[in-house]
């Protein structure tokens, strides 16, 4: 396997894992705002929240934090880049022999 393919594979796999990690809190809390809970999205920073401890007719709270979203995105890209670089530098295939 070539270095470029190893890098791309590790980068994409890590990116998918990071996307799933950001989606998982939403999937677990979906619809919680209807019962005085909060529906959240994002890991490790919750960049999207809806709901709260009040009646839905009185307070429809919706918070989206672009800074937390950017931090989550940056962290995911950084982890994917490091995983890709590690995968590209480790192991040698038949084409990598000088």
C-alpha positions in Angstrom: 0.0 0.0 0.0 1.5 3.4 -0.9 2.1 6.1 1.6 -0.5 8.4 0.0 -3.2 5.7 0.2 -2.3 4.9 3.8 -2.5 8.6 4.7 -5.8 9.1 2.9 -7.3 6.0 4.5 -6.3 6.9 8.0 -7.4 10.5 7.5 -10.9 9.5 6.2 -11.4 6.9 8.9 -10.5 9.3 11.7 -12.6 12.0 10.1 -15.6 9.6 10.1 -15.1 8.7 13.7 -14.9 12.4 14.7 -18.1 13.1 12.8 -19.9 10.2 14.5 -18.6 11.4 17.9 -20.1 14.8 17.3 -23.4 13.2 16.1 -23.7 10.7 19.0 -24.9 13.2 21.6 -27.6 14.5 19.3 -28.8 10.9 18.6 -29.0 10.2 22.3 -30.7 13.4 23.3 -33.0 13.9 20.2 -36.4 15.1 21.3 -35.4 15.7 24.9 -36.4 19.4 24.7 -40.0 18.4 24.5 -39.7 17.0 28.1 -37.7 19.8 29.8 -34.5 18.4 28.7 -31.8 19.6 26.3 -31.1 18.4 22.8 -27.3 18.8 22.3 -24.8 18.2 19.5 -21.1 18.2 19.6 -18.2 16.4 21.3 -16.1 17.5 23.2 -17.7 20.9 23.0 -21.5 21.0 22.7 -22.0 23.6 20.0 -25.7 23.2 19.6 -28.3 23.2 22.3 -32.1 23.4 22.2 -34.6 23.3 25.0 -34.2 23.7 28.7 -36.0 23.6 32.0 -39.1 25.5 31.0 -42.3 25.1 29.1 -41.9 25.0 25.3 -44.6 27.7 24.8 -42.8 30.1 27.1 -39.2 29.6 26.2 -37.9 28.1 23.0 -34.2 28.4 23.6 -31.8 27.6 20.8 -28.1 28.2 21.1 -25.6 27.6 18.4 -22.0 28.5 19.3 -19.9 29.0 16.2 -16.7 29.1 18.3 -17.4 25.7 19.8 -18.2 24.4 16.3 -15.0 25.7 14.9 -13.1 24.2 17.9 -14.7 20.8 17.3 -14.0 21.0 13.5 -10.4 22.0 14.1 -9.8 19.3 16.7 -11.3 16.7 14.3 -9.1 17.9 11.4 -6.0 17.9 13.6 -6.7 14.4 14.8 -7.3 13.2 11.3 -4.1 14.8 10.1 -2.0 13.3 12.8 -3.5 9.8 12.2 -2.8 10.2 8.5 0.8 11.2 9.1 1.4 8.4 11.5 -0.2 5.9 9.1 1.9 7.2 6.2 5.2 7.0 8.2 4.6 3.5 9.8 4.9 0.4 7.8 6.4 -0.1 4.4 4.8 -1.7 1.5 6.5 -3.2 -1.6 6.4 0.1 -3.4 7.9 2.1 -0.5 11.3 0.2 -0.7 14.0 2.5 -2.0 
